[in-house]
Amino acid sequence: MTSTTNVPILDAIDPEITDRLVTRRAAIAKGAAVGSTVAMGLAMASVPVALAALSREAFGQGTALPADIKAVLDFALALEIFENEFYKAVLGTSGSAAQNAAFVGVRASITGAALATVQQIQKHEAQHVAFLEQQGATSALTATDFDFTGGRGSGNGPFKPATTDAAFLLAVAQGAEDTGVRAYKGQAGNLIGNNDTTHNAVLEAALRIHSVEARHAARIRRIRRLAMGAPDVVRLSGTIRGGGAAAAGATGSPSADVVAAFGKIYGGATPESNTTHVVFNGSAEASINAASLSGIMGGTDAVTEAFDEPLTKAEVIAIVQPFFIPSLA
């Protein structure tokens, strides 16, 4: 039996439960009334938040969520708490004096558009945390359970330069946001049905969730690329063409640990450079290497950029565990 940590996160949900969510989602697409909880959740434009909203709509408030859905929501909550506490520490608004003090050396350098972006993203993350908790997700994590240097409590991990170097801090923030996106990207279809007359409308809504969810990372990229004198490695950062520090636009001479960490985000066991995909040929599923097709504008780069490669839960844990002092599972 395949471990639930070795599959894309939403694939761990029992198909019968997914069908129930899909049925409810299809009804909403056809004009069925939705409660304020669902309306709020879908407006937040986050795949795990949308899952939480649909779950409560399908199973009812006051009813225990199925264990596999709760496991997905609990894991999503842990990631949202991590991001929320990270941005709070950067801003100096953490409930932990030690976390605030850790970033005092870089705080004055986060100004203008960068400051406004960090403030807005932190507000979004706080909203996501509150919403997931309201829908039944639970976590014992607090501000002191994180080490944003990536040292699991040592305070001297490979990402410590982010506490003093604003450019490196934004590279780390981009990597964190891209991890969140890859954790759920390509999985919006798990919340929709493929065989109902409103499929196109539902698909459009699901893709809108995915696109809005990625805007945090896109905004950070824009700030980094517009910075005075940004080198090509920064301007081209985050392209889905493989891993390593160059993919994140980490400048200078990053340590081997930093290079490896960014490699997990932009490469990994299911790398974004993958060109072989399962497609529907009209009657059945078929495997095809899109790079071998002729007449594709942009070649292999265009192929890899055209497909989504979600991270498995195990891959997400491998990326974020160094920042969590408690062990994730």
PLY file of the C-alpha trace (Angstrom):
ply
format ascii 1.0
element vertex 329
property float x
property float y
property float z
element edge 328
property int vertex1
property int vertex2
end_header
0.00 0.00 0.00
1.35 3.41 -0.99
2.03 5.74 1.92
-0.15 8.85 1.99
3.03 10.90 2.28
4.27 9.71 -1.11
1.39 11.09 -3.18
0.20 14.61 -3.97
-1.54 15.92 -0.86
-5.15 15.95 -2.07
-4.77 12.47 -3.60
-4.72 11.09 -0.05
-8.46 11.80 0.31
-10.76 8.81 -0.13
-12.38 8.92 -3.63
-15.87 8.49 -2.16
-15.35 11.58 -0.02
-13.97 13.48 -2.99
-17.10 12.53 -4.95
-19.23 14.06 -2.22
-17.25 17.28 -2.35
-17.39 17.29 -6.15
-21.18 16.85 -6.05
-21.51 19.82 -3.73
-19.11 21.86 -5.85
-21.09 21.06 -8.99
-24.31 22.11 -7.26
-22.73 25.43 -6.35
-21.63 25.90 -9.95
-25.23 25.34 -11.07
-26.44 28.11 -8.80
-27.17 26.37 -5.53
-27.07 28.68 -2.54
-23.93 28.64 -0.47
-23.48 29.49 3.16
-21.37 32.41 4.29
-18.58 30.01 5.24
-18.21 28.66 1.71
-18.48 32.13 0.20
-15.73 33.37 2.49
-13.54 30.33 1.91
-13.75 30.48 -1.89
-13.10 34.22 -1.80
-9.79 33.58 -0.04
-8.67 31.80 -3.20
-6.58 29.04 -1.63
-6.94 25.36 -2.51
-6.74 24.05 1.09
-9.06 26.81 2.32
-11.53 25.98 -0.45
-11.30 22.31 0.58
-12.10 23.27 4.16
-15.08 25.35 3.08
-16.49 22.64 0.81
-15.95 20.00 3.48
-18.00 21.94 6.00
-20.68 22.56 3.41
-20.81 18.87 2.50
-20.57 17.38 5.98
-22.16 20.10 8.07
-21.00 22.24 10.96
-20.66 20.32 14.19
-19.96 17.06 12.35
-16.57 15.41 12.64
-14.67 15.59 9.38
-13.48 12.34 7.79
-10.00 11.49 9.05
-8.27 11.87 5.68
-9.76 15.32 5.07
-8.81 16.40 8.58
-5.26 15.16 8.01
-4.99 17.25 4.84
-6.41 20.32 6.58
-4.17 19.86 9.64
-1.10 19.70 7.39
-2.27 22.74 5.44
-2.75 24.58 8.73
0.82 23.76 9.80
2.14 25.26 6.55
-0.04 28.36 6.92
1.08 28.86 10.53
4.70 28.53 9.41
4.29 31.22 6.74
2.25 33.48 9.02
4.83 33.28 11.81
7.67 33.84 9.36
6.20 37.10 8.08
5.26 38.20 11.59
8.86 37.67 12.71
10.14 39.67 9.74
7.73 42.51 10.60
8.51 42.34 14.32
4.93 41.48 15.27
5.50 37.90 16.43
4.25 36.85 19.84
7.81 35.67 20.47
10.32 38.35 21.43
13.12 36.04 20.30
11.63 35.67 16.81
11.24 39.44 16.50
14.82 39.99 17.64
16.15 37.47 15.10
15.19 39.73 12.18
16.09 43.09 13.71
19.19 43.27 11.51
17.20 43.19 8.27
13.95 44.87 9.28
15.02 48.42 8.44
15.92 47.28 4.92
12.39 46.05 4.17
10.74 49.26 2.97
8.42 50.56 0.28
6.81 47.96 -1.98
8.62 45.12 -0.23
7.25 46.14 3.17
3.72 46.60 1.82
3.88 43.17 0.19
5.12 41.41 3.31
2.41 43.13 5.37
-0.33 42.12 2.93
0.84 38.53 2.59
1.00 38.20 6.38
-2.61 39.38 6.62
-3.64 36.75 4.07
-1.79 34.02 5.93
-3.41 35.05 9.22
-6.84 34.86 7.55
-6.07 31.39 6.22
-4.94 30.19 9.65
-8.09 31.52 11.31
-10.37 30.05 8.65
-8.80 26.58 8.72
-9.07 26.53 12.52
-12.71 27.56 12.33
-13.40 24.63 10.00
-11.89 22.07 12.37
-8.18 21.95 11.51
-5.98 21.77 14.59
-2.33 22.34 15.40
-0.30 22.76 18.58
2.32 24.90 16.82
3.28 28.24 18.37
5.71 30.98 17.36
8.52 29.34 19.31
8.23 26.08 17.33
10.06 27.54 14.34
13.68 28.25 13.48
13.64 30.48 10.42
17.37 29.97 9.90
16.59 26.35 8.96
18.55 24.99 11.91
15.74 23.17 13.77
16.38 25.09 16.98
20.07 25.91 16.68
19.35 29.41 15.39
22.35 29.03 13.13
21.01 27.18 10.11
21.98 27.76 6.46
19.30 30.41 6.01
20.60 32.66 8.78
21.77 35.25 6.19
18.06 36.04 5.66
18.07 37.75 9.07
20.57 40.36 7.87
20.39 40.42 4.05
17.13 41.73 2.55
17.85 40.34 -0.93
18.43 36.86 0.46
15.37 37.18 2.70
13.18 37.81 -0.35
14.73 34.81 -2.10
13.81 32.66 0.90
10.30 34.13 0.97
9.89 33.32 -2.73
11.01 29.76 -2.07
8.54 29.40 0.80
5.68 30.72 -1.32
6.60 28.50 -4.26
6.62 25.50 -1.92
3.06 26.35 -0.88
2.01 26.66 -4.51
3.67 23.40 -5.59
2.10 21.60 -2.64
-1.32 22.00 -4.25
-0.68 23.06 -7.85
-2.22 20.85 -10.48
-4.67 19.47 -7.92
-7.55 21.90 -8.33
-9.24 19.19 -10.41
-9.65 17.11 -7.27
-12.32 19.57 -6.19
-14.33 19.43 -9.41
-16.19 16.88 -11.52
-15.22 15.89 -15.04
-18.55 14.54 -16.23
-21.11 17.20 -15.58
-22.54 19.87 -17.83
-21.04 22.67 -15.77
-17.51 21.24 -15.98
-16.08 24.22 -17.85
-17.48 26.72 -15.36
-16.22 24.73 -12.40
-12.82 24.26 -14.01
-12.58 28.00 -14.56
-13.32 28.60 -10.88
-10.75 26.02 -9.79
-8.06 27.50 -12.01
-8.88 30.94 -10.63
-8.17 29.56 -7.15
-4.82 28.26 -8.37
-3.86 31.52 -10.09
-4.69 33.70 -7.11
-2.88 31.34 -4.75
0.30 31.91 -6.77
0.15 35.70 -6.60
2.14 35.94 -3.39
5.11 34.29 -5.07
4.59 36.35 -8.22
4.55 39.60 -6.27
7.78 38.74 -4.46
9.38 37.86 -7.81
8.35 41.22 -9.21
9.88 43.12 -6.29
13.14 41.20 -6.64
13.31 41.69 -10.39
12.66 45.43 -10.19
15.37 45.97 -7.60
18.12 48.28 -8.82
20.80 46.34 -10.63
19.11 42.92 -10.34
21.30 40.38 -12.19
19.92 37.93 -14.74
19.89 35.10 -12.18
17.34 37.12 -10.18
15.34 38.33 -13.14
14.93 34.77 -14.34
14.37 33.27 -10.89
11.61 30.79 -10.24
11.41 29.57 -13.81
10.21 26.00 -13.76
13.25 24.54 -15.50
15.03 22.71 -12.71
16.45 23.18 -9.27
19.37 24.65 -7.42
20.08 28.08 -6.03
20.05 29.59 -9.52
16.39 28.60 -9.91
15.56 30.75 -6.91
17.89 33.54 -7.96
20.03 33.19 -4.83
22.97 35.49 -5.49
26.48 35.53 -4.05
27.97 32.23 -2.94
25.18 30.32 -1.18
26.17 27.34 0.92
25.74 23.78 -0.31
22.81 23.39 2.12
21.05 26.41 0.60
21.64 25.13 -2.94
20.25 21.71 -1.95
17.21 23.29 -0.26
16.27 25.32 -3.32
16.88 22.22 -5.42
14.14 20.43 -3.48
11.71 23.26 -4.22
12.43 23.63 -7.93
13.60 20.11 -8.67
12.99 17.16 -6.35
11.79 13.66 -7.09
9.00 15.09 -9.27
10.99 17.91 -10.89
9.46 20.77 -12.80
11.82 19.77 -15.61
9.80 16.59 -16.19
8.48 16.26 -19.75
6.73 12.86 -19.59
3.05 13.07 -18.68
-0.10 10.98 -18.72
-2.68 12.36 -21.14
-6.13 11.33 -22.38
-5.91 10.32 -26.04
-9.67 10.29 -26.62
-10.37 6.78 -25.37
-7.80 5.96 -22.71
-4.88 7.30 -20.74
-1.52 7.30 -22.47
2.00 8.29 -21.46
3.78 10.74 -23.73
7.09 12.58 -23.69
6.03 16.01 -24.89
9.63 17.03 -25.57
9.76 14.47 -28.37
6.91 16.12 -30.28
7.77 18.22 -33.30
6.72 21.78 -33.97
6.59 22.95 -30.34
7.51 26.63 -30.05
10.06 27.15 -27.30
11.21 23.53 -27.28
11.74 21.61 -24.05
11.59 24.75 -21.90
8.09 25.49 -23.18
7.03 21.90 -22.46
8.20 21.93 -18.86
6.56 25.30 -18.25
3.23 24.03 -19.58
2.70 21.31 -16.97
2.13 21.40 -13.23
4.14 19.08 -11.01
2.68 18.94 -7.50
4.97 18.03 -4.64
4.09 14.99 -2.55
3.55 15.43 1.16
6.90 13.76 1.82
8.65 16.23 -0.49
6.96 19.19 1.23
8.07 17.86 4.63
11.64 17.46 3.38
11.64 21.11 2.31
10.09 22.69 5.40
11.22 20.37 8.23
14.47 22.30 8.89
12.35 25.33 9.79
10.14 23.34 12.20
11.60 22.33 15.55
8.97 19.58 16.17
8.99 16.67 13.75
6.40 16.71 10.98
4.59 13.63 9.78
0 1
1 2
2 3
3 4
4 5
5 6
6 7
7 8
8 9
9 10
10 11
11 12
12 13
13 14
14 15
15 16
16 17
17 18
18 19
19 20
20 21
21 22
22 23
23 24
24 25
25 26
26 27
27 28
28 29
29 30
30 31
31 32
32 33
33 34
34 35
35 36
36 37
37 38
38 39
39 40
40 41
41 42
42 43
43 44
44 45
45 46
46 47
47 48
48 49
49 50
50 51
51 52
52 53
53 54
54 55
55 56
56 57
57 58
58 59
59 60
60 61
61 62
62 63
63 64
64 65
65 66
66 67
67 68
68 69
69 70
70 71
71 72
72 73
73 74
74 75
75 76
76 77
77 78
78 79
79 80
80 81
81 82
82 83
83 84
84 85
85 86
86 87
87 88
88 89
89 90
90 91
91 92
92 93
93 94
94 95
95 96
96 97
97 98
98 99
99 100
100 101
101 102
102 103
103 104
104 105
105 106
106 107
107 108
108 109
109 110
110 111
111 112
112 113
113 114
114 115
115 116
116 117
117 118
118 119
119 120
120 121
121 122
122 123
123 124
124 125
125 126
126 127
127 128
128 129
129 130
130 131
131 132
132 133
133 134
134 135
135 136
136 137
137 138
138 139
139 140
140 141
141 142
142 143
143 144
144 145
145 146
146 147
147 148
148 149
149 150
150 151
151 152
152 153
153 154
154 155
155 156
156 157
157 158
158 159
159 160
160 161
161 162
162 163
163 164
164 165
165 166
166 167
167 168
168 169
169 170
170 171
171 172
172 173
173 174
174 175
175 176
176 177
177 178
178 179
179 180
180 181
181 182
182 183
183 184
184 185
185 186
186 187
187 188
188 189
189 190
190 191
191 192
192 193
193 194
194 195
195 196
196 197
197 198
198 199
199 200
200 201
201 202
202 203
203 204
204 205
205 206
206 207
207 208
208 209
209 210
210 211
211 212
212 213
213 214
214 215
215 216
216 217
217 218
218 219
219 220
220 221
221 222
222 223
223 224
224 225
225 226
226 227
227 228
228 229
229 230
230 231
231 232
232 233
233 234
234 235
235 236
236 237
237 238
238 239
239 240
240 241
241 242
242 243
243 244
244 245
245 246
246 247
247 248
248 249
249 250
250 251
251 252
252 253
253 254
254 255
255 256
256 257
257 258
258 259
259 260
260 261
261 262
262 263
263 264
264 265
265 266
266 267
267 268
268 269
269 270
270 271
271 272
272 273
273 274
274 275
275 276
276 277
277 278
278 279
279 280
280 281
281 282
282 283
283 284
284 285
285 286
286 287
287 288
288 289
289 290
290 291
291 292
292 293
293 294
294 295
295 296
296 297
297 298
298 299
299 300
300 301
301 302
302 303
303 304
304 305
305 306
306 307
307 308
308 309
309 310
310 311
311 312
312 313
313 314
314 315
315 316
316 317
317 318
318 319
319 320
320 321
321 322
322 323
323 324
324 325
325 326
326 327
327 328
